[in-house]
Amino acid sequence: MGISFGSINTGLPKDIVKQIIAAEQIPVQNMEKQKGKISDKKGLVDQLTKLVEDVRGNLTLNASARSLRELKIDTNEDIVHATADKNKAVPGTYQLEVMSLAQKSSAMSTGFKDKDESYIGVGYIQYTLPNGDTKDIYVDSDNASLSAVSKLINKDTALGVTANVINDGSGSDTPWRLILSLNKTGDEAAVDFPYFYFVDGDDDFQLEFQREAHDAKIKLDGFEIEVPENKAADLIPGIALDLKKAKPGEEFSIKVSEDVAAVGAKVQDLVGKLNAVLGFIKTQNTMDEKTDTSRTLGGDIMLQSLEGRIRSAVFKDVITDKGYKRAADIGLRFSREGVLEFDDKKFQSLISEDYNNVAQILTGTFTAEGGKTEGFMDNLSGMVNMSLRSPDGLLQSRKKTLSSSIEQIDRRIAQKTKYIEEKEKNLKDKFARLEGTISKIRSSGAGLQGLGATSDPVQQLG
């Protein structure tokens, strides 16, 4: 029986090379699936790492006594705005009376019909500088209007004077005036205003009204004090005052106190970030018969270790001036579901009663020998930093292992792919040569038939 060569009567499938290569690619596909599973695990480790980094971010901002502390100020905001430097301010109550605000020297010119069109003349403006020298600004016909003169004055910032053109609202024929204001307030900032000399103007230009500079006057706890500006940073330790309005005869209080609600919010935020980590661990460890543990971290020893470290940090004793304490003493405890609960009411009550003791539980305290004990946040910081440490930290080590596995698979895939590509090329070459050989045999068979042969030489090969 003769052999069929398919399209060339060889009897072989037309896509024989494709079928062979498809079979060779099955191991590559399996490796890709394995890589996908490991990549899924690495993605989960990256997600967990980000959650732990969020915990570290909170601790970085709040894990010291200074950074944890927040102050609040209760006062009459209509009269004064006060801000506290939490590292310098001392809680207390102060009595304040704003008798008068600081004032800067100012002057207003005579009026003109138009700010841009009225011609005030040509000439010069002469200033006496703080060092006693004089300086002249020359005004030509192109700049002989109120607006133009204002721009010339404001252009030279060294003069310490600001010029504005205003409409005085008088409804007169000459409502437009130039106002000059010294940039500084206070008694020591009083100066002689510039001398204006203009000729050939439509109307005479001169400074018609002037107001002298003077200090702000306040009473602090009953004592009168003068300050050169409406801002004072040294009257009350760590408190910056911004005087808004004078109210002579009206005394009010400035109360500086610990902002326990703000501190509680920082602790609540930390608990939330810790619970995000614990919740992630719980979700990963929740498994049933349908769970594909090859793509999750369920049962991973890393999760057990991290959860154990968090619990150890929470339960660890801390030393305070009142003896050994725990986070549970200020309202932190684990629930039955395995997450942290924060009793804000208990915390607010305790911190309001004894701020220093609660702060010591959270951030530790300095000893008489110059050292420092570790508080709850210090213990957490140590745990977090160890877990995130590169390259041997708990999370970084696991991530490194998974990344290494992915790299190894990638190398094997690359090697196998190269082998398949070479094999495909060789197979195509071989079958091309076979096709050529069969073609030659058939050509020879055709010649033999012409000489009287009765059978196909290719079929006789069978």
Number of C-alpha atoms within 10 A of each C-alpha: 7 14 14 13 15 11 11 14 16 16 12 13 12 13 8 13 16 14 12 14 15 12 10 17 16 11 14 20 12 12 17 16 12 17 20 15 18 20 17 17 21 22 16 18 21 16 14 19 19 14 19 22 18 17 23 24 15 18 21 13 12 20 24 19 17 14 15 19 19 19 20 18 19 13 19 14 13 11 18 20 17 21 16 21 13 18 13 11 17 17 17 12 15 15 15 22 23 24 19 18 24 21 22 22 23 21 17 20 19 17 24 25 17 17 21 15 12 18 21 23 22 18 18 19 17 15 18 16 15 11 6 8 8 11 14 14 15 15 20 14 11 10 19 20 22 27 21 15 23 18 15 15 19 16 12 12 10 9 17 14 18 18 22 17 20 16 16 13 9 9 8 11 10 18 17 24 24 24 20 23 20 21 14 18 23 21 20 11 19 18 16 11 18 19 14 15 16 20 13 11 15 12 17 16 20 15 18 11 11 15 13 17 22 22 21 24 21 23 17 18 14 12 10 13 14 17 18 21 20 20 18 16 14 10 12 16 13 17 21 19 18 17 22 15 15 19 16 13 10 11 17 17 15 20 14 21 16 19 15 20 17 15 21 19 12 19 22 17 14 20 19 17 20 21 18 18 25 23 15 16 22 18 12 18 17 10 14 8 5 6 12 12 16 13 17 21 20 21 14 13 10 18 23 14 13 20 16 12 17 18 17 14 21 20 18 16 19 22 17 24 14 9 9 11 22 21 21 16 13 22 17 21 19 14 10 8 9 15 18 19 17 20 15 17 11 14 21 18 13 17 20 15 11 10 15 15 20 22 22 23 28 27 26 25 22 14 11 7 6 6 9 12 15 22 29 24 25 20 23 24 21 13 18 23 15 15 22 19 14 13 12 13 16 20 24 19 17 18 20 16 13 20 15 12 16 21 13 13 18 16 12 14 20 13 13 16 16 12 13 18 12 12 16 17 12 13 16 15 12 12 13 11 12 13 17 12 12 16 15 12 15 17 13 14 19 15 12 15 13 9 9 8 12 10 12 16 18 20 14 10 9 8
